[in-house]
Amino acid sequence: MEQGRPAGFWIRAVALGLDFVVLFLVELSLGAVAGLVGGSEVESSLGLAPMVWIFTMIFAGLYTSTMHSISGQTVGKMLLRVRVVDLDGRPPGFGAALLRHIAYFISLGIFGLGYLMAALRQDKRALHDLIASTRVEHVSRPAPPPVVVEPSREPVATAEEPSSAGYL
């Protein structure tokens, strides 16, 4: 299958930032729901923050893995018109997408150098892409639909029908 143009480091970083905004909103929502359900005692307890963080991390794994396996795009990638694909150009399977998500932590764990690889490599693949056999590419804009010019539907006078032009 034809490869799309690789998405570079900066566009990927902005897409990740947009996805962090989505995850931050989820974390705020989970904290608010926990506070409503448990009352003010739960909201001030030391056990709430780690629970909200754990549920946010689980959500993040499901969110990225599911979205990547369905369409190759999270919300951030949709907005910036890039997508994750396998080496055949299709969205990765759920297992590969989950592996890619787990490999984010490896990319980050080596001082972020796994992410920086996307800026330094010619194919723009980061460490987590190499681990999961994926790549990130620009989504090509669909071609505009062809303009169809319909013929005029006005009746044309024929020899059998005299034209009424000039008659009152």
C-alpha positions as CSV (number, residue, x, y, z in Angstrom):
1,M,0.0,0.0,0.0
2,E,1.1,3.5,-0.7
3,Q,2.7,5.3,2.3
4,G,1.5,8.7,3.3
5,R,3.9,11.5,4.2
6,P,5.4,11.0,7.6
7,A,4.2,13.3,10.4
8,G,7.1,15.1,12.1
9,F,7.9,15.6,15.7
10,W,6.2,19.0,16.3
11,I,2.8,18.1,14.8
12,R,2.9,14.9,16.8
13,A,3.8,16.8,19.9
14,V,0.9,19.2,19.5
15,A,-1.5,16.3,18.9
16,L,-0.3,14.7,22.1
17,G,-0.8,18.0,23.9
18,L,-4.4,18.2,22.7
19,D,-4.9,14.6,23.9
20,F,-3.5,15.6,27.3
21,V,-6.2,18.2,27.4
22,V,-8.9,15.5,26.8
23,L,-7.3,13.3,29.5
24,F,-7.2,16.3,31.9
25,L,-10.9,16.9,31.4
26,V,-11.6,13.2,32.1
27,E,-9.5,13.4,35.2
28,L,-11.4,16.5,36.4
29,S,-14.7,14.8,35.7
30,L,-13.7,11.7,37.6
31,G,-12.7,13.8,40.6
32,A,-15.9,15.7,40.5
33,V,-18.0,12.5,40.3
34,A,-16.1,11.0,43.1
35,G,-16.6,14.2,45.2
36,L,-20.4,14.1,44.4
37,V,-20.8,10.4,45.2
38,G,-18.6,10.4,48.3
39,G,-19.2,13.9,49.7
40,S,-16.7,16.3,51.0
41,E,-15.0,13.7,53.2
42,V,-13.9,11.7,50.2
43,E,-12.9,14.8,48.3
44,S,-10.4,15.8,51.0
45,S,-9.2,12.2,51.6
46,L,-5.7,11.2,50.6
47,G,-7.0,8.1,48.8
48,L,-9.0,9.9,46.2
49,A,-6.2,11.5,44.2
50,P,-4.4,8.1,43.5
51,M,-7.7,6.4,42.6
52,V,-8.6,9.2,40.1
53,W,-5.1,9.1,38.7
54,I,-5.3,5.2,38.3
55,F,-8.7,5.4,36.6
56,T,-7.4,8.2,34.3
57,M,-4.4,6.1,33.3
58,I,-6.7,3.1,32.5
59,F,-9.0,5.4,30.5
60,A,-5.9,6.8,28.6
61,G,-4.9,3.3,27.7
62,L,-8.3,2.3,26.5
63,Y,-8.9,5.7,24.8
64,T,-5.7,5.6,22.7
65,S,-5.8,1.9,21.9
66,T,-9.4,1.9,20.9
67,M,-9.2,5.1,18.9
68,H,-6.0,4.1,17.1
69,S,-7.4,0.6,16.3
70,I,-10.7,1.9,14.9
71,S,-9.5,4.9,12.9
72,G,-5.9,5.5,13.6
73,Q,-6.7,8.8,15.2
74,T,-7.3,10.3,18.7
75,V,-9.0,13.6,19.0
76,G,-5.7,15.4,18.8
77,K,-4.6,13.6,15.7
78,M,-8.0,14.2,14.1
79,L,-7.7,17.9,14.6
80,L,-4.2,18.0,13.1
81,R,-5.0,15.6,10.3
82,V,-2.5,12.8,11.2
83,R,-3.1,9.2,11.9
84,V,-1.3,6.1,13.2
85,V,-1.1,3.2,10.8
86,D,0.6,-0.2,10.7
87,L,3.3,-0.9,8.2
88,D,0.6,-1.9,5.6
89,G,-1.1,1.5,5.9
90,R,-4.1,0.3,7.9
91,P,-5.1,1.3,11.4
92,P,-3.2,-1.0,13.8
93,G,-5.0,-3.8,15.6
94,F,-6.0,-3.3,19.2
95,G,-3.1,-5.4,20.5
96,A,-0.5,-3.3,18.5
97,A,-2.3,-0.1,19.6
98,L,-2.1,-1.2,23.3
99,L,1.5,-2.2,22.9
100,R,2.2,1.3,21.3
101,H,0.5,2.9,24.3
102,I,2.6,0.9,26.8
103,A,5.7,1.8,24.8
104,Y,5.0,5.5,25.4
105,F,6.3,5.0,28.9
106,I,9.5,3.4,27.5
107,S,9.9,6.4,25.2
108,L,9.4,8.7,28.1
109,G,11.4,6.7,30.6
110,I,14.7,7.1,28.7
111,F,14.6,10.9,29.3
112,G,12.1,11.4,26.4
113,L,14.7,10.3,23.9
114,G,12.2,7.7,22.5
115,Y,9.9,10.7,21.5
116,L,12.9,12.7,20.2
117,M,13.7,9.9,17.7
118,A,10.7,11.2,15.7
119,A,12.6,14.4,15.1
120,L,15.9,12.7,14.3
121,R,14.9,9.8,12.1
122,Q,14.2,10.3,8.4
123,D,11.1,8.1,8.6
124,K,9.9,10.2,11.6
125,R,9.2,7.0,13.7
126,A,9.6,7.3,17.5
127,L,10.7,4.4,19.7
128,H,7.1,3.4,20.5
129,D,6.4,3.3,16.7
130,L,9.3,0.9,16.2
131,I,8.2,-1.3,19.1
132,A,4.6,-1.6,17.8
133,S,5.5,-1.6,14.1
134,T,3.5,1.6,13.4
135,R,4.1,5.0,11.9
136,V,2.3,8.3,12.0
137,E,1.4,10.0,8.7
138,H,-0.5,13.0,7.4
139,V,-4.0,12.3,6.3
140,S,-4.4,13.3,2.7
141,R,-7.2,15.7,1.9
142,P,-9.9,14.1,-0.1
143,A,-10.3,15.4,-3.6
144,P,-13.2,17.8,-4.0
145,P,-16.2,16.3,-5.6
146,P,-16.4,16.9,-9.4
147,V,-18.6,19.8,-10.4
148,V,-21.5,18.5,-12.5
149,V,-23.0,21.0,-14.8
150,E,-26.6,20.0,-15.7
151,P,-28.0,21.1,-19.0
152,S,-30.6,23.8,-19.0
153,R,-34.1,22.5,-18.6
154,E,-35.9,25.4,-20.3
155,P,-38.1,24.3,-23.1
156,V,-36.8,25.1,-26.6
157,A,-39.2,26.2,-29.3
158,T,-39.4,23.6,-32.1
159,A,-40.7,24.0,-35.7
160,E,-44.1,22.5,-34.7
161,E,-44.5,24.8,-31.7
162,P,-44.5,28.5,-32.7
163,S,-42.6,30.7,-30.4
164,S,-44.8,33.0,-28.3
165,A,-42.1,35.7,-28.3
166,G,-43.4,38.9,-29.6
167,Y,-47.1,38.0,-28.9
168,L,-49.1,39.5,-26.1
